[in-house]
Amino acid sequence: MDVSVLQPALTTTNAKWAFTTRRVAHEDVARIDTDVRSAGAGDLVLAQITKIGQHKSIQLAQGRVSQTYPGDLVVAACGDRYAPDQFEGVAELDPEGSDLVAAGGLIGRMRHAHAAMAAPTRVKPLGLLVDHAGAIINVGSYALPMRPAPRGLTVLGVIGSSMNAGKTTAAASLAHGLSRAGLPVAAIKATGTGAFGDFNAFLDAGVAHVADFTDAGMASTYRQPVQRLERGFDALLAHVAERGARVVVVELADGIFQEETARLLKGSRIRDAFNGLLFAAPDALGAVGGVAILRQWGLAPFAVSGMVSCSPLGISEAKAMIGVPVVSRDQLRDPQCATDLVRGLLPKPAEQRAVPSGWARAA
């Protein structure tokens, strides 16, 4: 159903604030600038739903889903999105109409879509949010302090062959198992598209400390420079370390061929921070091919999990070719199995002391 755009008062009072805006202080909004063409990634936009498409709901900053209706006002971030199973979108606003490219709250221009997707939900950008100093409000202004990563952490990366390979389930399961073993664990989503699904999965797993790239001031990490991703990653590590975490499970979004993920894995401070890698794959071929690529890049996962681990035959096929354990989510959730997998990577008892804030990771 398409509707004629109403002419609401330009106010955010009755708007639905999306997950990507969760750190923004509502009282900082002083006015709305109706010139939206200059919007950049992370800028907050007040928009009105004009036509319901693929996304029939929006994830709210409060952590729940809200069904959307034509005429609804939403506050979301202008942003880029990379999702091979859904949309690729770029951070561009057209005052005549733009696209809701992610339910977590990204508005931009849809550039490519998976064949199974309906047309994106359409919105009319009404204006950019402006603060009391006259600056456009950007999620980056509400980021955690940018600080160097501390020493003394065990950082376990979780990566995968593709979207929907089972990365988040594997990451949450590993974090759960290590937490049950009595280790002070944090879970971080370091890259991706702002949404609460993965964030909530870590919370549901009983992980004491959870953070993601939106805490580092990015509504999406697609098309962000590697240096920006590294600074955000360091800040997230410092944040969870200050709260007592000593083992950090870190998920990187999408597959290893995604542009930012590939750059990070081939050479970055994030790659250097990983003490070990867990690889998620949808099937045996994905496991074999993914592990082979990682080995070409000088990386060796300590185990494979993901959707392939749901199939006994898939496990058998993969294990015969890759020479590393293939473990299910139930095994990862078992404290004995989880600690056995990473035992050689964990800090020695003497190293599990408090990590002073501001310490830089050794070169």
C-alpha positions as CSV (number, residue, x, y, z in Angstrom):
1,M,0.0,0.0,0.0
2,D,1.3,3.4,-1.0
3,V,0.2,6.6,0.7
4,S,0.5,10.2,0.0
5,V,3.0,11.7,2.3
6,L,1.4,13.7,5.1
7,Q,2.8,17.0,6.2
8,P,3.6,16.3,9.8
9,A,5.2,18.9,12.1
10,L,8.9,18.4,11.9
11,T,9.4,16.9,15.3
12,T,10.8,13.6,16.6
13,T,8.4,13.5,19.5
14,N,6.2,10.7,18.0
15,A,8.9,9.1,15.9
16,K,10.1,5.5,16.2
17,W,13.8,5.6,17.0
18,A,15.7,2.7,15.4
19,F,18.4,0.5,17.0
20,T,21.1,2.4,15.1
21,T,20.3,5.5,17.1
22,R,20.3,3.8,20.5
23,R,23.2,5.8,21.9
24,V,21.9,9.2,20.8
25,A,20.5,11.6,23.5
26,H,17.1,12.7,22.3
27,E,17.3,16.0,24.2
28,D,20.2,16.9,21.9
29,V,17.8,17.5,19.0
30,A,17.3,21.2,18.5
31,R,15.7,21.4,15.1
32,I,15.3,19.6,11.7
33,D,17.3,20.7,8.6
34,T,15.2,19.9,5.5
35,D,18.2,19.8,3.2
36,V,18.9,16.1,3.1
37,R,21.0,15.8,0.0
38,S,24.2,16.5,2.0
39,A,23.6,13.5,4.4
40,G,26.5,11.2,5.0
41,A,27.0,7.8,6.7
42,G,25.8,8.0,10.3
43,D,23.8,11.2,10.0
44,L,20.4,10.9,11.7
45,V,17.3,11.5,9.5
46,L,13.7,11.9,10.3
47,A,11.7,10.1,7.7
48,Q,8.1,9.0,7.0
49,I,7.1,5.6,5.8
50,T,5.4,5.9,2.5
51,K,5.2,2.3,1.2
52,I,5.7,-1.0,3.0
53,G,8.0,-3.4,1.2
54,Q,10.5,-6.0,2.3
55,H,10.9,-4.6,5.9
56,K,7.5,-4.6,7.5
57,S,8.9,-3.7,10.9
58,I,11.7,-1.7,12.5
59,Q,14.0,-2.6,15.3
60,L,13.7,0.0,18.0
61,A,16.4,1.4,20.2
62,Q,14.6,-0.1,23.2
63,G,15.4,-3.6,21.9
64,R,12.0,-4.7,20.5
65,V,10.5,-4.9,17.0
66,S,7.8,-2.4,16.0
67,Q,5.5,-3.1,13.1
68,T,5.5,-0.2,10.7
69,Y,2.6,1.5,8.9
70,P,2.4,4.0,6.1
71,G,2.6,7.4,7.6
72,D,4.8,6.3,10.5
73,L,7.7,8.7,11.4
74,V,11.0,7.0,12.1
75,V,14.4,8.3,13.1
76,A,17.2,6.2,11.6
77,A,20.7,6.6,10.3
78,C,21.7,7.3,6.7
79,G,24.0,4.4,5.9
80,D,25.5,1.8,3.7
81,R,24.6,-1.8,3.8
82,Y,26.2,-5.0,2.5
83,A,24.0,-8.1,2.6
84,P,24.3,-10.6,-0.3
85,D,21.1,-12.3,0.9
86,Q,19.2,-9.1,1.1
87,F,20.2,-5.6,-0.1
88,E,23.3,-3.6,-1.0
89,G,22.6,0.0,-0.1
90,V,24.6,3.2,-0.2
91,A,24.4,6.2,2.1
92,E,22.5,8.6,-0.2
93,L,19.2,10.4,0.5
94,D,16.8,11.6,-2.2
95,P,14.3,14.1,-0.8
96,E,11.6,12.6,-3.1
97,G,12.0,9.1,-1.7
98,S,14.6,6.7,-0.3
99,D,14.9,3.1,0.9
100,L,14.8,1.4,4.3
101,V,17.7,-0.9,3.6
102,A,17.9,-2.5,7.0
103,A,15.4,-3.1,9.7
104,G,17.8,-2.0,12.4
105,G,17.5,1.5,11.0
106,L,19.5,2.3,7.9
107,I,18.1,4.6,5.2
108,G,19.8,5.1,1.8
109,R,19.6,4.1,-1.8
110,M,19.2,0.4,-2.6
111,R,21.7,-0.5,-5.3
112,H,21.3,-4.3,-5.6
113,A,18.9,-6.8,-4.2
114,H,18.8,-10.6,-3.9
115,A,16.2,-12.1,-6.2
116,A,14.1,-13.4,-3.3
117,M,13.7,-9.9,-1.8
118,A,10.6,-7.8,-2.3
119,A,11.1,-4.1,-3.1
120,P,12.5,-2.2,-0.2
121,T,10.2,-0.3,2.1
122,R,10.1,3.3,0.9
123,V,10.4,6.4,3.0
124,K,10.4,10.2,2.4
125,P,13.3,11.9,4.2
126,L,11.9,14.9,6.0
127,G,15.1,16.3,7.4
128,L,18.4,15.8,9.2
129,L,18.5,16.1,13.0
130,V,20.5,19.2,14.2
131,D,21.9,19.7,17.7
132,H,21.9,22.9,19.8
133,A,25.3,23.9,18.3
134,G,23.9,23.8,14.8
135,A,25.7,20.5,13.8
136,I,24.1,17.6,12.1
137,I,23.7,14.8,14.6
138,N,25.8,11.7,13.7
139,V,26.0,8.5,15.6
140,G,29.7,8.9,15.6
141,S,29.4,11.7,18.1
142,Y,28.1,9.3,20.7
143,A,30.8,6.6,20.4
144,L,32.9,5.2,23.2
145,P,36.2,7.0,23.7
146,M,38.7,6.0,21.1
147,R,41.5,4.3,23.1
148,P,44.3,1.8,22.4
149,A,43.5,-1.9,23.0
150,P,44.8,-3.2,26.4
151,R,47.2,-6.1,26.9
152,G,46.3,-9.3,28.6
153,L,43.2,-10.3,26.7
154,T,42.5,-13.5,24.9
155,V,40.7,-12.5,21.7
156,L,38.9,-15.3,19.8
157,G,37.7,-14.3,16.3
158,V,34.6,-15.9,14.7
159,I,34.4,-15.6,11.0
160,G,32.5,-17.4,8.2
161,S,32.2,-18.3,4.6
162,S,29.0,-16.2,4.0
163,M,25.9,-14.6,5.5
164,N,23.8,-17.2,7.3
165,A,26.7,-19.6,7.8
166,G,26.0,-19.8,11.5
167,K,28.6,-17.3,12.8
168,T,26.4,-15.7,15.4
169,T,25.2,-19.0,16.8
170,A,28.8,-20.2,16.9
171,A,30.1,-17.0,18.6
172,A,27.3,-17.0,21.2
173,S,27.7,-20.7,21.9
174,L,31.4,-20.4,22.4
175,A,31.0,-17.4,24.6
176,H,28.3,-19.2,26.6
177,G,30.5,-22.3,27.1
178,L,33.5,-20.3,28.2
179,S,31.3,-18.3,30.6
180,R,29.9,-21.5,32.1
181,A,33.5,-22.6,32.6
182,G,33.9,-19.6,34.9
183,L,35.9,-17.3,32.6
184,P,35.3,-13.6,32.5
185,V,33.9,-13.4,28.9
186,A,32.8,-10.6,26.6
187,A,31.2,-10.8,23.2
188,I,31.8,-8.1,20.5
189,K,30.3,-7.7,17.0
190,A,33.1,-5.8,15.4
191,T,31.6,-5.3,11.9
192,G,28.3,-5.5,10.2
193,T,24.9,-3.6,9.9
194,G,23.4,-2.1,13.0
195,A,20.7,-4.5,14.3
196,F,19.9,-6.0,17.7
197,G,19.6,-9.7,16.6
198,D,23.3,-10.5,17.2
199,F,23.6,-8.2,20.2
200,N,20.6,-9.9,21.9
201,A,21.9,-13.3,21.0
202,F,25.0,-12.6,23.0
203,L,23.0,-11.3,25.9
204,D,20.7,-14.3,25.8
205,A,23.8,-16.5,26.0
206,G,24.5,-15.1,29.4
207,V,27.6,-13.2,28.4
208,A,28.4,-10.5,31.0
209,H,29.8,-7.9,28.7
210,V,28.4,-7.2,25.2
211,A,29.2,-4.4,22.7
212,D,29.1,-3.8,19.0
213,F,30.3,-1.4,16.4
214,T,27.3,0.9,17.0
215,D,29.0,1.5,20.4
216,A,32.1,2.6,18.5
217,G,30.0,5.2,16.5
218,M,29.2,3.3,13.3
219,A,25.7,2.5,12.1
220,S,27.2,0.2,9.6
221,T,30.8,-0.8,8.8
222,Y,30.3,-1.2,5.1
223,R,32.6,1.1,3.1
224,Q,34.3,2.3,6.2
225,P,38.2,2.6,6.1
226,V,40.1,-0.1,7.8
227,Q,41.7,2.4,10.1
228,R,38.3,3.4,11.3
229,L,37.4,-0.2,12.0
230,E,40.6,-0.7,13.8
231,R,40.1,2.3,16.1
232,G,36.5,1.2,16.9
233,F,37.8,-2.4,17.6
234,D,40.4,-1.0,20.0
235,A,37.8,1.1,21.8
236,L,35.5,-1.9,22.2
237,L,38.3,-4.0,23.6
238,A,39.2,-1.3,26.1
239,H,35.6,-0.9,27.1
240,V,35.0,-4.6,27.9
241,A,38.4,-5.0,29.6
242,E,37.6,-2.2,32.0
243,R,34.5,-4.1,32.9
244,G,36.4,-7.2,33.8
245,A,36.5,-9.2,30.6
246,R,39.6,-11.3,30.0
247,V,38.4,-13.5,27.2
248,V,36.7,-11.7,24.2
249,V,34.7,-13.5,21.5
250,V,34.7,-11.3,18.4
251,E,32.4,-11.8,15.4
252,L,33.1,-10.3,12.0
253,A,30.2,-10.0,9.7
254,D,29.4,-11.6,6.3
255,G,31.9,-13.9,4.5
256,I,35.6,-13.8,4.2
257,F,35.4,-12.4,0.7
258,Q,33.4,-9.3,1.8
259,E,35.7,-6.4,1.1
260,E,36.2,-5.1,4.7
261,T,36.4,-8.5,6.2
262,A,39.0,-9.7,3.7
263,R,41.1,-6.6,4.3
264,L,41.0,-7.1,8.0
265,L,42.0,-10.7,7.8
266,K,44.8,-10.2,5.3
267,G,46.5,-7.6,7.4
268,S,45.3,-5.3,10.2
269,R,45.5,-4.7,14.0
270,I,42.3,-6.8,14.3
271,R,43.9,-9.8,12.6
272,D,47.0,-9.3,14.9
273,A,44.8,-9.2,18.0
274,F,43.2,-12.6,17.3
275,N,44.7,-15.4,19.4
276,G,42.6,-17.9,17.6
277,L,39.9,-18.3,15.0
278,L,36.6,-20.3,14.8
279,F,35.3,-20.7,11.3
280,A,31.6,-21.1,10.4
281,A,30.5,-22.7,7.2
282,P,27.1,-23.7,5.8
283,D,28.3,-27.1,4.3
284,A,31.3,-29.3,3.8
285,L,32.4,-27.5,0.6
286,G,32.2,-24.1,2.3
287,A,34.3,-25.5,5.2
288,V,36.9,-27.0,2.9
289,G,37.2,-23.9,0.7
290,G,37.1,-21.4,3.5
291,V,39.8,-23.2,5.5
292,A,41.9,-23.4,2.4
293,I,41.6,-19.6,1.8
294,L,42.4,-18.8,5.4
295,R,45.5,-21.0,5.2
296,Q,46.6,-19.1,2.1
297,W,46.3,-15.9,4.2
298,G,48.4,-17.4,6.9
299,L,45.5,-18.2,9.3
300,A,44.6,-21.5,10.8
301,P,41.2,-21.9,12.6
302,F,41.2,-24.0,15.8
303,A,37.8,-25.4,14.8
304,V,34.9,-25.3,12.3
305,S,31.3,-24.9,13.3
306,G,28.2,-23.3,11.7
307,M,25.4,-24.9,9.7
308,V,27.7,-27.7,8.5
309,S,27.8,-29.0,12.1
310,C,24.1,-29.7,12.0
311,S,24.7,-32.6,9.6
312,P,26.5,-35.7,10.6
313,L,27.3,-36.4,7.0
314,G,28.5,-32.8,6.5
315,I,30.7,-33.2,9.5
316,S,32.2,-36.4,8.2
317,E,32.9,-34.9,4.7
318,A,34.5,-31.8,6.1
319,K,36.7,-33.5,8.7
320,A,38.1,-35.8,6.1
321,M,39.4,-32.8,4.2
322,I,40.4,-30.1,6.6
323,G,42.1,-31.8,9.5
324,V,40.6,-29.6,12.3
325,P,37.7,-30.3,14.6
326,V,34.1,-29.7,13.4
327,V,32.0,-28.9,16.5
328,S,28.3,-28.3,17.0
329,R,26.7,-25.5,19.0
330,D,25.9,-27.9,21.7
331,Q,29.6,-28.8,22.0
332,L,30.6,-25.2,22.0
333,R,28.1,-24.6,24.8
334,D,29.6,-27.3,26.9
335,P,32.2,-25.7,29.3
336,Q,34.6,-28.6,29.1
337,C,34.5,-28.8,25.3
338,A,34.8,-25.0,24.9
339,T,37.8,-24.7,27.2
340,D,39.5,-27.8,25.6
341,L,39.2,-26.2,22.2
342,V,41.0,-23.0,23.2
343,R,43.0,-24.2,26.2
344,G,46.4,-23.3,24.6
345,L,45.1,-19.8,23.8
346,L,43.8,-18.8,27.2
347,P,45.8,-16.6,29.5
348,K,47.7,-18.3,32.3
349,P,46.3,-17.7,35.8
350,A,49.0,-15.1,36.6
351,E,48.0,-13.2,33.4
352,Q,44.3,-13.0,34.4
353,R,44.9,-10.0,36.7
354,A,43.2,-6.6,36.1
355,V,44.2,-4.9,32.8
356,P,45.1,-1.3,33.4
357,S,43.1,1.1,31.1
358,G,45.1,2.7,28.4
359,W,47.7,0.0,28.0
360,A,48.7,-0.6,24.4
361,R,48.9,-4.0,23.0
362,A,52.4,-5.2,22.6
363,A,53.7,-5.1,19.0
